[in-house]
Structure formats: C-alpha cells, structure tokens
Amino acid sequence: LRCELQRELGSGHVLTGQALTAVARCSLCDDVVFRVDASDTFAIVHLTWSSHPEAPGWPYTELFPDVAAVESAVAHHEH
C-alpha cells in the first residue's frame, strides 16, 4: 500500500517526502489509513491504483491530528 501511494504522489502533494506506515484499509473501497511517522498524525488516502504520479488533488487525502480523530472518521466512514 505504501509503495502504491509513493507511485501516485506528485510533487506538491501534502504527503510527498513523508515517511508513512499503512495501518488500516477499507475492504469495500480504496481508502487506506496511513500514519505520518514524523508527526504521529494520520491521513486517509483514496488510492487510484494508477501506478503513476497523479494530477494535483490526487490521491485524495484527508489529514487528522491524532488517533482519536482518525478513529472517529473511520467509525463514520461511508463507502
């Protein structure tokens, strides 16, 4: 999952250059929760599975300041 994300990130994406760890994946869609290792923040990323850098705005990413915020988002996740 991390390798696919790295292939999709274009220059200027908020996660470009960040050390990331995949921690969860939705089995019904292409959303993956990544921990941003340097800051212990989290991101939910909608992978495109294109295997190449995407246009600005993709892969779609939402950032969360802590584990409680990402847990709340996951609990209310719609597919």
N, C-alpha and C positions, 0 to 999 in steps of 0.2 A: 504494500500500500504506500509506504514511504517512497519507494522507487518510482512508482507511477506518479505520485504527486510531484516529485522533483522533475520528472519529464514534462509535466504540464505547466509548471510555474514559468511565467515570463518575467522579464526584467521589470521591476517596479511593483510586483505583487508583494503584498504585506508579508508573506511567508518566505520570499526568496532569501536564501542565505541563512535561514534559521535551522537549527538542529531540532528535529521533530521526532516524536515517537507516537505511532498509532496505538490507541488504547481501546477503541471500540469501532464497530462497523454495523450499520443498519443492514439487515438481511433483505429488506424489501426495496431499498433504493441504493444509490451510490454515495451516500453520506458516510463520512469517516470522521471520528473524533481523534484529533492529534493533540498531544501535549507539546507546547513550545518549551523545550528543555531549559533554555537560558532564563526564562522568566516565570516558569511554572504557571503560565496562562494556558488557555486551551482554544482550539479552533475546530469548528465543524466545517468540513470541506466537502463540497459536492464534486467528486471526481468525474471527469468526462470520458476517461479511458481512451483518449486520443493518442497518447504516447508522444505528444509533441507540445511545445510551448503554446499556450492559449492566448487569445486576444485579451486585452485589459478587461478586468472584471471577472475573469475565469481562471482557474476554477473558482466558483462562487464560495466565499469564505465568510463565516461569522466568528468573531473573536469573543472570548469570555474571560473575565478577570480571575476566576478561581474555580475550583472543583465544584462548589455548590451551585454556581451559575450554570455551568455546563450540565450538571446533573438535572437541574430544573428544565433546561432546554430539551434534553434527551427525553425526559418524562413527558413533555408536551409535544414531542416530535410527531409531525404528520407526514405521511408518505406520499 
